[in-house]
Amino acid sequence: MTPTFVSRALALAALVGTASLAHAAPADAANAADAARPPVQTQDQLVLPQAEVEKLLAAYALIKQNYVGQADDKKLFDGALAGMLASLDPHSSYLDKDAMLDIQRENTGEYVGIGVEVEEHQDELRIVSTSDGSPAARAGLVPNDVIVSVDGTAVAGMSTEEVGRRMRGVPGTVVTLGVTHAGHFGNKLTTLRIAREELHNATVQTRMAGSGVAWIRISEFGGATGADLAAALRKLDGKEPPRGLILDLRNDPGGLVAAGVAVAGAFLPPGTVLFSARGREDGANAVVTVDQRFYRGPGEPDVLAGLPAWTRTVPLAVLVNGASASAAELVTGALQDQHRATVIGTQTFGKGSIQSVIPLGQDDAVKFTVARYFTPNGREIQAHGITPDMRVLPRGVDRDDLLLRESDLANHLRPASATADSAARDPVEPSRLFGTRDDKALQAAVTLLASSDQRKTGLSGLLHRWSAALKFGKPKAAPAAQ
């Protein structure tokens, strides 16, 4: 891995860039015949295992000569690439054209669709939320509706990614959904025809959760998440800024590492260490801090510029669960180790690795793991996860429907220096329950922040506010976008 990795390392949860090919291991010494063969080398001096390459070509020849149907060359070699990457770990893969478009959507935050967030729960594809003013909202779709089919094809057995791809498309084209939900459309199936539009993927949602306490939910870390969070924080800035903030990262699968750096940087002072990345070679190692070079792309504005001073001092709670992964764990670990926030909920997923995306052609690429990341205090997240300061189990969920964690995945990347934690498996927590009266973690966070605010109402609180005012001055309005 070349040293350019450090400057590029935080562009994506799958990091887009270029890299030199690492030298392969020599042939197995136990096979003297294979070891004696002259190695095949590329211009980068990559040693290829000749026996294995010949085996692949022999299998290809057998298929072309004897398969009962017509074997497509592209499909055969794409399949070989997919199998090669899948043998590494669960997060390494071959990316075809559709997968590359998904990465582009994640990186820009722009896509064409109907504006609906879905999740699978107990073999049903349920709607979690609809974007304000989106085609889905105008069509009458609401949280808890169940999508049964897309364009006449049943969604049973499809992944949420596949369903999402089917709902996206060309602006103005129509997608037909089969939807059912008792109490909204009734018990019978309803068919809706919804026209696709160009939309912005809103990953940040904000509302007040209690007196003076703001609740900010981040559903994933996309290209616009840092800017959207900064905009939400500026809207909260007024005569009476929030007395507490709740950062909700539950069911957040992660996404762009650079977006995670921006989110953590909104609550921590410049220069604060967020995590360290450790790879196989020196060029893949880095200590990442709250610094523009780790979250700001070329030509992009500094999304953290002009944030109100209180965002880095206001009492903060972070909500996590077993579906909080990757960049969500990176942010949580940084805020916890820097004693900036109280973490509430259940053990996180444990995905503590960083992937690099290397284009192969115009429409495809390979994605593979290049580094592990560690919290500021050196804790490894991979296969361990983040342990909350306050463990709060969800209410009103099926205790028999347990979440898998990173350590449960076949062929997962083993921790560097220790075995994985044997944390208890927690039940699946549907996003549609967040913010309801059954949301125990949110209630615990509101209570915690309210008690923290009450402790500052006496003389110590007055001195705290005076010292903050002297140190930071009166918060100024954010400058206009450049």
C-alpha positions in Angstrom: 0.0 0.0 0.0 1.5 3.3 -1.0 1.9 6.3 1.4 -0.8 8.1 -0.6 -3.2 5.9 1.4 -2.9 8.2 4.4 -4.2 11.2 2.6 -6.9 9.2 1.0 -7.7 6.9 3.8 -10.8 8.6 5.0 -12.6 9.3 1.8 -15.0 6.4 2.2 -15.9 3.5 4.5 -14.8 1.9 1.3 -11.9 4.2 0.4 -11.7 5.3 -3.2 -8.1 5.7 -4.5 -5.2 3.9 -6.1 -2.8 1.5 -4.6 0.2 -0.5 -5.7 -0.1 -4.3 -5.7 1.6 -5.9 -2.6 3.9 -8.8 -3.1 2.2 -12.2 -2.8 3.5 -14.9 -0.5 5.9 -17.4 -2.1 4.7 -20.7 -3.3 3.9 -23.3 -0.6 7.2 -25.0 0.3 5.4 -28.3 0.8 4.7 -28.5 -2.9 8.2 -28.8 -4.3 7.1 -29.2 -7.9 5.1 -26.0 -7.8 7.8 -24.1 -6.0 10.3 -25.1 -8.6 8.4 -23.5 -11.4 9.6 -20.0 -12.4 7.3 -17.4 -11.0 5.1 -15.2 -13.3 5.7 -11.5 -12.6 3.9 -8.3 -13.6 5.6 -4.9 -14.2 4.9 -4.3 -10.4 7.0 -7.4 -9.6 3.9 -9.2 -8.2 4.6 -12.9 -7.8 1.7 -15.0 -9.1 1.2 -18.6 -8.0 1.5 -20.2 -11.4 -0.2 -23.5 -10.4 -3.3 -21.8 -9.1 -3.5 -19.5 -12.2 -3.3 -22.6 -14.4 -6.0 -24.3 -12.4 -8.3 -21.3 -12.9 -7.7 -21.3 -16.7 -8.2 -25.1 -16.8 -11.6 -24.8 -15.1 -12.5 -22.0 -17.6 -11.6 -24.2 -20.5 -13.6 -27.1 -19.2 -16.7 -24.9 -18.7 -16.4 -23.4 -22.2 -16.0 -26.8 -23.8 -18.5 -28.9 -21.9 -21.1 -26.7 -20.2 -24.6 -27.5 -21.4 -25.5 -23.9 -22.1 -23.6 -20.9 -23.4 -21.2 -19.6 -20.7 -20.7 -15.9 -20.8 -17.1 -14.9 -20.4 -17.7 -11.7 -18.4 -20.0 -13.5 -15.9 -17.4 -16.3 -15.5 -14.6 -14.0 -14.7 -16.7 -11.6 -12.6 -17.7 -14.6 -10.6 -14.1 -15.6 -10.1 -13.3 -12.1 -8.9 -16.2 -12.2 -6.6 -15.2 -15.5 -5.1 -11.6 -14.3 -4.7 -12.6 -11.2 -2.7 -15.3 -13.0 -0.7 -12.6 -15.5 0.6 -10.9 -12.6 2.4 -13.5 -11.4 4.9 -17.2 -10.5 4.9 -16.5 -6.8 4.0 -14.2 -7.5 0.9 -16.1 -7.9 -2.4 -16.2 -7.4 -6.1 -18.2 -4.3 -7.1 -20.2 -4.4 -10.3 -21.9 -1.5 -12.0 -24.9 -1.4 -9.6 -22.7 -1.6 -6.6 -20.5 1.3 -7.9 -23.6 3.4 -8.4 -24.5 2.7 -4.7 -21.1 4.0 -3.7 -21.6 7.1 -5.8 -25.0 7.7 -4.2 -23.4 7.3 -0.7 -20.6 9.7 -1.6 -22.8 12.5 -3.0 -26.0 12.0 -1.0 -28.0 12.5 -4.3 -30.1 9.8 -5.9 -33.2 9.2 -7.9 -36.0 7.4 -6.1 -39.2 7.8 -4.0 -37.7 9.0 -0.7 -38.3 6.1 1.7 -36.2 4.4 4.3 -36.9 0.7 4.8 -35.6 -2.1 7.0 -36.2 -5.9 7.2 -37.9 -7.1 10.4 -39.2 -10.6 11.0 -39.3 -11.4 7.3 -41.1 -8.2 6.4 -39.8 -5.1 4.7 -41.2 -2.3 6.8 -41.0 1.4 6.1 -39.0 3.3 8.8 -39.5 6.9 7.5 -40.3 8.9 4.4 -38.6 12.1 3.5 -40.7 15.3 3.8 -42.3 16.2 0.5 -41.0 13.1 -1.2 -43.0 11.0 -3.7 -43.5 8.4 -1.1 -44.9 10.8 1.5 -47.2 12.3 -1.1 -48.4 8.8 -2.0 -49.5 8.3 1.6 -46.8 5.9 2.7 -46.1 6.1 6.5 -43.8 4.3 9.0 -44.8 0.7 9.6 -46.3 0.1 6.2 -45.1 -3.1 4.7 -43.7 -3.3 1.1 -44.8 -6.7 -0.4 -43.7 -6.3 -4.0 -41.8 -4.0 -6.4 -43.0 -3.8 -10.0 -44.9 -7.0 -9.5 -42.0 -9.0 -8.1 -42.3 -10.2 -4.5 -39.6 -8.8 -2.2 -39.5 -12.0 0.0 -36.0 -13.2 0.0 -34.5 -10.0 -1.5 -31.9 -8.0 0.4 -32.8 -4.4 1.3 -30.0 -3.3 -1.1 -31.7 -5.1 -4.0 -35.1 -3.7 -3.1 -33.5 -0.2 -2.9 -32.0 -0.6 -6.4 -35.3 -1.6 -7.8 -37.0 1.4 -6.3 -34.3 3.8 -7.8 -34.2 4.6 -11.4 -34.6 7.4 -14.0 -36.4 10.6 -13.0 -40.0 10.5 -14.1 -40.3 6.8 -14.4 -42.8 4.9 -12.3 -42.3 2.2 -9.7 -45.3 0.1 -8.7 -45.4 -1.0 -5.1 -47.6 -3.5 -3.4 -48.1 -2.3 0.2 -50.1 -3.4 3.1 -50.6 -2.3 6.7 -53.5 -2.9 9.0 -54.9 0.4 10.2 -53.7 2.5 7.2 -54.5 0.7 4.0 -56.5 -2.0 5.7 -55.7 -5.7 5.7 -55.8 -6.0 1.9 -52.9 -5.4 -0.5 -52.9 -1.9 -2.0 -51.0 -1.1 -5.3 -49.4 2.3 -5.6 -47.8 3.8 -8.7 -45.2 6.4 -7.7 -43.0 8.5 -10.0 -39.3 8.7 -9.2 -37.6 12.1 -8.5 -34.1 13.4 -7.9 -33.7 13.5 -4.2 -31.2 14.3 -1.4 -30.6 11.4 1.0 -31.4 13.0 4.3 -29.3 11.1 6.8 -29.8 13.6 9.7 -33.1 14.2 11.5 -33.6 16.5 14.5 -36.3 17.2 16.9 -36.7 18.1 20.6 -37.0 15.1 22.9 -37.5 17.0 26.2 -37.3 20.4 27.8 -34.1 21.9 26.3 -32.8 18.5 25.0 -32.4 18.0 21.3 -32.4 14.5 19.7 -30.3 14.1 16.5 -30.6 10.8 14.7 -28.0 9.9 12.0 -29.3 6.9 9.9 -26.0 6.4 8.0 -22.8 8.3 7.2 -23.1 9.7 3.7 -21.3 12.4 1.7 -23.6 15.1 3.0 -23.9 14.0 6.6 -21.3 16.4 8.0 -22.9 19.4 6.3 -26.4 18.3 7.3 -25.4 17.9 10.9 -23.7 21.3 11.0 -26.8 22.8 9.5 -29.0 21.1 12.1 -26.7 22.4 14.9 -26.8 25.9 13.6 -30.7 25.8 13.5 -30.6 24.8 17.2 -28.5 27.9 18.0 -30.6 30.7 19.4 -31.2 32.8 22.5 -31.4 29.6 24.4 -29.3 26.8 22.8 -30.0 23.3 23.9 -29.1 22.3 27.5 -28.3 18.8 26.2 -27.9 16.8 23.0 -28.7 13.2 22.2 -26.8 11.7 19.2 -28.7 8.7 18.1 -26.5 6.2 16.2 -28.7 3.1 16.7 -29.2 0.9 13.6 -26.6 3.1 11.8 -24.5 0.7 9.6 -21.7 3.2 9.1 -20.7 4.5 5.7 -18.1 7.1 4.8 -15.3 7.4 7.4 -14.7 11.0 6.4 -18.3 11.8 7.4 -17.7 10.1 10.8 -14.7 12.4 11.3 -16.8 15.4 10.6 -19.6 14.3 12.9 -17.1 13.6 15.8 -15.4 16.9 15.0 -18.6 18.8 15.6 -18.5 17.9 19.3 -14.7 17.8 19.9 -12.1 20.6 19.8 -9.7 20.8 16.8 -6.7 18.6 17.0 -8.4 16.0 19.2 -7.4 12.4 18.4 -10.4 10.4 17.0 -8.8 7.0 16.2 -5.8 5.4 14.7 -5.7 3.2 11.6 -3.2 0.4 11.4 -2.6 -1.6 8.3 -0.1 -4.2 7.0 2.4 -1.6 5.8 3.5 1.7 7.2 1.7 3.6 4.4 -1.6 2.3 5.8 -1.0 3.7 9.3 -2.4 7.0 10.5 -3.5 8.9 13.6 -6.7 10.7 12.7 -7.6 14.0 14.5 -10.2 16.7 14.2 -8.5 18.2 11.2 -9.8 19.4 7.8 -7.6 17.1 5.8 -9.4 14.1 7.3 -13.0 15.2 6.4 -12.8 17.9 3.8 -12.4 17.0 0.1 -10.6 19.2 -2.5 -12.7 22.3 -3.3 -15.2 21.5 -0.6 -16.1 24.0 2.2 -15.2 23.3 5.8 -18.5 22.1 7.2 -17.3 22.6 10.8 -16.4 26.3 10.2 -18.6 28.7 12.2 -20.3 26.1 14.5 -21.6 27.6 17.7 -19.1 27.1 20.6 -21.6 25.3 22.7 -21.6 22.2 20.4 -18.3 21.2 21.9 -19.3 21.8 25.6 -23.0 21.0 25.9 -23.8 17.7 27.8 -23.9 14.9 25.2 -25.3 11.4 25.2 -24.8 8.8 22.4 -27.3 6.0 21.8 -26.0 2.8 20.2 -27.2 -0.8 19.8 -26.0 -4.0 18.1 -26.7 -2.6 14.7 -24.4 0.4 15.2 -21.4 -0.4 13.1 -18.2 0.9 11.5 -18.2 4.7 11.3 -20.9 4.8 14.0 -18.6 2.8 16.3 -15.6 5.0 15.3 -17.6 8.2 16.4 -18.9 6.5 19.6 -15.4 5.3 20.6 -13.9 8.7 20.1 -16.5 10.5 22.1 -16.4 7.9 24.9 -12.6 7.8 25.2 -12.3 11.6 25.1 -14.9 11.7 28.0 -17.1 13.9 25.8 -20.3 11.8 26.0 -22.1 9.2 27.9 -22.8 6.1 25.8 -26.2 4.5 26.4 -27.8 1.3 24.9 -26.3 -2.1 24.1 -23.0 -3.5 22.7 -22.3 -2.3 19.2 -21.7 -4.6 16.2 -17.9 -4.7 16.2 -16.9 -3.8 12.6 -13.6 -2.1 13.1 -12.0 -2.4 9.7 -11.5 0.0 6.8 -11.9 -1.0 3.2 -10.3 0.4 0.0 -12.1 0.6 -3.3 -9.8 0.2 -6.3 -11.4 0.7 -9.7 -10.7 -2.0 -12.3 -12.4 -0.4 -15.2 -15.2 2.2 -16.0 -17.9 0.3 -14.1 -16.4 -2.1 -11.7 -13.9 -2.2 -8.8 -12.5 -4.4 -6.0 -13.1 -3.6 -2.3 -10.9 -5.1 0.3 -9.8 -4.5 3.9 -6.7 -2.5 4.3 -6.6 -1.4 8.0 -8.1 -1.8 11.4 -9.0 1.1 13.5 -8.5 1.7 17.2 -10.1 4.2 19.6 -8.0 7.1 21.1 -7.1 4.9 24.1 -6.0 2.0 21.8 -9.1 -0.2 22.2 -9.6 -2.4 19.1 -13.2 -2.3 17.8 -12.9 -5.3 15.4 -15.0 -8.2 16.7 -15.3 -6.4 20.1 -17.5 -3.4 19.5 -18.1 -0.5 21.9 -19.4 -1.2 25.4 -21.9 1.4 26.6 -21.5 3.3 29.8 -25.2 2.6 30.6 -26.6 -0.7 29.3 -30.3 -0.2 28.5 -32.2 -3.0 26.8 -35.0 -2.1 24.3 -38.6 -2.6 25.3 -41.4 -4.1 23.2 -39.2 -6.2 20.9 -39.1 -9.9 20.1 -36.5 -11.5 22.5 -36.2 -14.5 20.1 -35.1 -12.3 17.2 -31.4 -11.8 18.1 -28.9 -9.7 16.2 -25.7 -11.2 14.8 -22.5 -9.4 15.5 -19.3 -9.1 13.6 -17.8 -12.0 15.5 -20.7 -14.2 14.4 -19.9 -13.7 10.7 -18.2 -16.5 8.8 -14.6 -15.7 8.0 -14.6 -12.5 9.9 -11.3 -10.6 10.5 -9.9 -11.8 13.9 -8.9 -9.2 16.5 -5.2 -8.3 16.3 -4.2 -9.1 19.8 -7.1 -10.9 21.7 -10.1 -13.1 21.2 -13.5 -11.5 20.5 -15.7 -10.5 23.4 -18.4 -13.0 24.2 -21.0 -10.3 24.7 -24.6 -11.3 25.1 -26.6 -11.1 21.9 -29.3 -8.5 22.0 -32.7 -8.5 20.2 -33.2 -6.7 16.9 -34.4 -3.1 17.6 -36.7 -1.7 14.8 -35.9 1.9 13.9 -39.7 2.6 13.9 -39.7 2.3 17.7 -37.2 5.1 18.1 -38.7 8.2 19.6 -41.9 6.4 20.8 -42.9 5.9 24.4 -41.3 2.4 24.2 -37.9 4.0 23.6 -36.1 3.2 26.9 -32.7 4.3 25.7 -34.0 7.7 24.6 -35.8 8.2 27.9 -32.7 7.2 29.8 -30.7 9.8 27.9 -33.3 12.6 28.5 -33.3 11.7 32.2 -29.5 11.7 32.4 -29.2 15.1 30.6 -32.0 16.6 32.7 -30.2 15.6 35.9 -26.9 16.9 34.6 -28.6 20.3 33.9 -30.1 20.4 37.3 -26.7 19.9 38.9 -25.6 23.2 37.2 -28.4 25.3 38.5 -26.5 26.3 41.7 -23.4 28.3 42.2 -21.2 25.8 40.4 -23.5 26.0 37.4 -23.3 29.8 37.4 -19.5 29.6 37.5 -19.5 27.1 34.7 -21.6 29.4 32.5 -19.4 32.4 33.3 -16.2 30.5 32.5 -17.7 29.3 29.2 -18.7 32.8 28.3 -15.3 34.2 29.1 -13.5 31.4 27.2 -15.6 31.3 24.0 -17.5 34.6 24.0 -21.0 34.9 22.8 -21.8 32.5 19.9 -21.9 34.2 16.5 -24.1 33.5 13.6 -22.8 31.1 11.1 -21.3 32.6 8.0 -23.0 32.3 4.7 -21.9 29.3 2.6 -19.0 30.0 0.3 
